[in-house]
Amino acid sequence: MTMNTRSLGTTGPQVSALGLGCMGMSALYGDADRAESIATVHAALEAGVTLLDTGDFYGMGHNELLIGEALSTAPAARREQALISVKFGALRGPDGSWGGYDGRPAAVRNFAAYSLQRLGVDHIDVYRIARLDPAVPVEETVGAIAELVEKGYVRHIGLSEVGAETIRRAAATAPISDLQIEYSLISRGIEAEILPTTRELGIAITAYGVLSRGLISGHFTADRQLAADDFRAHSPRFQGDNLRHNLTLVEALRKIAEQKGVSVAQIAIAWVLAQGARYDDIVPLVGARTRERLAESLGALDVALDAADLAAIEEAVPADAAAGERYPAAQRAHLER
C-alpha cells in the first residue's frame, strides 16, 4: 500500500490520498461499536490517513466527541498529522428529526465554538456548511467562515453539495479549498458542470459515498434487513426493484474485480481515484467503521487501472445506470443549489 498525498485545491492543505469519513460511527447506518470505531481511527492514522471527516450534527455531537477521544488517545505524532474536516449547519431535534439548515454568520460562529470544544482542538482544518441555507446568501456564510480563518479558528474553507453557480459565488467571496460531494460509479452527476467548474477554479473534490453507502461494496445483499433508523431503509436505491437492478451492476463489477484479483470495493474506490489522477484533485472518503473494512479500502491504493480496465468498468456500470435517486424526495431540494 502506498499512501500518497494530494492537495485540497490551490488553497488547501496536503492530505492523504484517501480520507476517513466517520459519520457511520455515530449515526444513520445502524449500531456501531465505540471501541472499534476509535481503534479504526487509530488504524487509519497509523496507515498514513490524515483527513478525518465529520459533522457537528452526526449523532448530535457524538461523532465529534468520538473523534476527539480518538485523537487524544493516539500517539502524539499521529495526532499531529490529523486534519479535521467539519460540516455544520444542520438543525436537529431531541427526537433526531431534521429542521433545515442555518447559515447565518452568528450561527456559523456558534457552531464553530461548540465543535472546537467537542473535538478538543484549537482550530478546524476545513470548515463547511453541510447544505446551503436557502434564506442566507452563500456570500454571507462563506464570509463568516473567512472571519474565523482570520482569527485562527479555521484554516481552510470548504463547500458541500452545491452547484456550479454557487461554487463561483463562494470562490469570489473567499478562497475555497474543496467541495465535498457524492461521487461514485453510480453517482456521476458532478461530471457535467460541477467538476469542470472546480477544475477551472483550482478547487479539489472530497468524494463521499464512493461505495454508495455500501451498495457497491460487494458486501450488500438483497435480503439484508435494515433498522428503521438506517438511512438506507428509506433510500430509493435500496428499495425493491431498484435494489435488485443495482445489485446486478455490482455483480458485473465483481467479474472485473475477480479478474484483477481484488475486491469489488477496492475496484470501485480505485475508479474514483483514477478520475482524479490527471488533475490530482479527487480525494475519496471511505466510510469504514471497522479495521477490517478500513484495510480493504486502503487496498484500493494498490489497484492500478489501465485504459482497458476503465473501459471494461464503464461498460459494466455505465453512467446513469443506477436505478433510484440518491436521496428521498424530501431531501433532494437541498442538493446542488
PyMOL commands that set and color helices and strands:
alter all, ss='L'
color gray80, all
select helices_A, chain A and resi 23-25+34-46+62-72+76-81+105-119+138-150+164-173+189-191+194-201+231-233+236-238+240-260+264-275+291-302+307-316+329-332
alter helices_A, ss='H'
color red, helices_A
select strands_A, chain A and resi 5-7+14-16+19-21+51-55+83-88+90-92+98-101+124-129+154-160+178-182+204-208+282-286
alter strands_A, ss='S'
color yellow, strands_A
deselect
rebuild
show_as cartoon
